[in-house]
Amino acid sequence: MPLISIIIPCYNSEDWIEETIKSVSRQSPADMEIIVVDDGSTDSSAAIVGRLASQDSRIKLLHQPNAGPSAARNAGLAQAQGEYVTFVDADDLLYQGALDAMLKVAQATKAPIVSGELSVNLLSSYQVDAEVEANRIGIVSGKDFMRRMLYAGGNSAGPWARLFERRLFTADMQFRAGIYYEDVELNSRLYPEVEKVALLKAPVYYYRQHSSSCMHRWSERRLDILDVTEEIIARYSADYPRLLPAAENRRFAAAFNILAQMTANSLTLPEVESRCYDIIKKYRAKVLFDPRSRFKVRAGAAISCLGLKATKRFLQLIEK
């Protein structure tokens, strides 16, 4: 039985996937499996992974019709055998020493989740010193960690740069297929149920930014975040009332960000604008007087008091 399962969803990533897999296969824990889920790629991604799998028995290639990263991650989880699991996107990299450092923290703290940091600035050749970095840790409750993510206080919502006990991913705790922001949705259910999260205060993951990344393209599927945050507010109102201000803050920020994205892409969608502005009006007073709100979010709340047209004009100015 492998100690760690690394799950990599892959769709049309022929330019990146070999480097990504090699960054994982070079990690020091030898007792691991690398599960690559080909999500119906139409390029040479699957062939590249197949060649690498023929050279390294730890690499397992799964195929499925295109269904998105959530379904691919769930397919990987269904096949995973490791005590721990981590997720890597097909165009990103693990820094050398990342798994060793996160594993040492998990074993030392008995935390079911270890959260490292991701970087977009460090060179991809950066190395994590596991012996040094494993001593730079903090411990927070799962609820506190979720609060930080909702306020966007430095904790990425994505599943990257984290080591999870695989037992956490029960049949009821899977990624919701078919939506954007599936990570936010799963986090909102997972973290409040976790006793503690260990924080490894070191970069372990290289988040590659490029123009073809799905997070750098406008799509109306981005509106899913409005539905996701609405669900979170409803759930937290009933089950986790102390997290409710953070959830409301996140919903406000989501609506404001969608307005900003439409402005940046010169889009005019009156129904979407109206929906977003209704959300902004509903929560802006709470955001303004919430001491945990980021300055950027508070500034947006203040500007929105001038009306939708003025808000859009402001967004146009800062985009120039």
Secondary structure, DSSP 8 states (H G I E B T S, - for coil): --SEEEEEEESS-TTTHHHHHHHHHTSS--SEEEEEEEES-SSSHHHHHHHHHHH-TTEEEEEE-S--HHHHHHHHHHH---SEEEE--TT-EE-BTHHHHHHHHHHHH--SEEEEEEESSS-TT-B--HHHHTTSEEEE-HHHHHHHHHTTSS--SSSTTEEEEGGG--TTS---TT-TTHHHHHHHHHGGG-S-EEEEEEEEEE----TTSGGGS--GGGGHHHHHHHHHHHHHHHH-GGGHHHHHHHHHHHHHHHHHHHHHTT---HHHHHHHHHHHHHHHHHHHT-TTS-HHHHHHHHHHTT-HHHHHHHHHHHH-
